[in-house]
Structure formats: C-alpha cells, structure tokens
Amino acid sequence: MNEEVPPGRATGRSLAGPDPLGGSTDVPVGRGADIPSPCTSVCKMSAATGWCEGCCRTIDEIIAWSKMADDDKRRVWQLLPARQRAVASAQAKKG
C-alpha cells in the first residue's frame, strides 16, 4: 500500500501523539527546502514563555530558520511537542 505523504513529512512517525494545539508532531525528514517551517501564521510572542503563540519557536529560531542547517531545523521540530504540551498544560491550569 502506497500512502501519499506531503513532501518533507515523516510517514506515520510521531514524537508525542496528537498535538494538543491541533498541529502535527511529525518531524520532517526531507532535505533543505523540503523541511517546512512550523509557522502557523499566528505570529505573536508570549511574554510568559518566550515562544511564538502559534508555532512555539523562540524569536531566535524564527529569525534563523531560513539559514538553519537541516539538522538544526529537525532539532527545533523535535523541541516543539514538549513546548506545545507545556502551553496546553498552562492553559488548562488557568481554566
């Protein structure tokens, strides 16, 4: 069975299961431009976390993204599920 997968996305591999914020937790496996930006077009920095409220990246990660090496982009992607869980947990505690 051949499953069609968007370019740069892992096939059926998830780091942390469903993303509580509705995004994907798959780590891109492509090369160069094939590794998509995690940007969700909700570009607002959180003073509490220092992360973008949309993609959970730091401002330094956002600024450097287009010039990052593939391994660095993958490292950022690997950090995102834990950040997303932290945000969801903090939001749940606020009620």
C-alpha positions as CSV (number, residue, x, y, z in Angstrom):
1,M,0.0,0.0,0.0
2,N,1.4,3.4,-1.0
3,E,0.4,6.2,1.3
4,E,0.7,9.7,-0.1
5,V,2.7,11.9,2.3
6,P,3.2,15.6,1.9
7,P,6.8,16.4,1.0
8,G,9.2,16.7,4.0
9,R,6.9,14.9,6.4
10,A,7.6,11.7,8.2
11,T,5.4,8.7,7.3
12,G,3.4,7.7,10.3
13,R,6.0,8.7,12.8
14,S,5.0,10.9,15.7
15,L,7.1,12.1,18.6
16,A,4.3,12.7,21.0
17,G,1.0,11.6,19.6
18,P,-1.7,14.2,18.8
19,D,-0.7,17.8,19.3
20,P,-3.0,19.4,21.8
21,L,-2.9,22.7,19.8
22,G,-4.1,20.9,16.6
23,G,-0.8,20.8,14.7
24,S,1.4,17.9,13.7
25,T,4.1,16.4,15.9
26,D,5.8,14.6,13.0
27,V,9.4,15.5,12.5
28,P,10.1,16.4,8.9
29,V,12.7,14.1,7.2
30,G,13.3,16.0,4.0
31,R,16.4,17.9,2.9
32,G,16.9,21.6,2.6
33,A,13.8,23.5,1.4
34,D,11.8,20.3,1.9
35,I,11.8,20.8,5.7
36,P,8.8,23.0,6.2
37,S,8.7,25.9,8.6
38,P,6.5,25.1,11.7
39,C,4.9,28.6,11.2
40,T,1.1,28.6,11.6
41,S,0.7,32.3,10.8
42,V,-0.2,33.2,14.4
43,C,2.8,35.3,14.9
44,K,2.6,36.6,18.4
45,M,5.3,36.2,21.0
46,S,4.3,35.1,24.5
47,A,5.9,37.1,27.3
48,A,5.4,34.1,29.7
49,T,7.2,31.5,27.6
50,G,9.3,33.5,25.1
51,W,7.8,31.3,22.4
52,C,5.6,32.2,19.5
53,E,1.9,31.5,20.4
54,G,1.4,29.9,17.0
55,C,4.4,27.7,16.4
56,C,6.2,27.6,19.8
57,R,9.5,28.7,18.4
58,T,11.8,31.3,20.0
59,I,12.4,34.6,18.2
60,D,16.0,33.5,17.6
61,E,14.7,30.2,16.0
62,I,12.2,32.1,13.8
63,I,14.8,34.6,12.6
64,A,17.4,32.0,11.9
65,W,15.1,29.4,10.2
66,S,15.8,30.2,6.6
67,K,19.5,29.9,7.1
68,M,19.5,26.9,9.5
69,A,21.1,23.7,8.6
70,D,18.8,20.7,8.1
71,D,19.9,19.1,11.4
72,D,19.1,22.3,13.3
73,K,15.7,22.5,11.7
74,R,15.0,19.0,12.8
75,R,16.2,19.8,16.3
76,V,13.7,22.6,16.5
77,W,10.9,20.4,15.3
78,Q,11.8,17.9,18.0
79,L,11.5,20.5,20.7
80,L,8.0,21.7,19.6
81,P,5.9,18.8,21.0
82,A,7.2,19.4,24.6
83,R,6.7,23.1,24.2
84,Q,3.1,22.6,22.9
85,R,2.3,20.3,25.8
86,A,3.7,22.9,28.3
87,V,1.5,25.6,26.7
88,A,-1.6,23.3,26.8
89,S,-0.9,22.4,30.4
90,A,-0.6,26.0,31.4
91,Q,-3.8,26.9,29.6
92,A,-5.6,24.0,31.3
93,K,-4.5,25.2,34.7
94,K,-5.8,28.7,34.0
95,G,-9.2,27.1,33.3
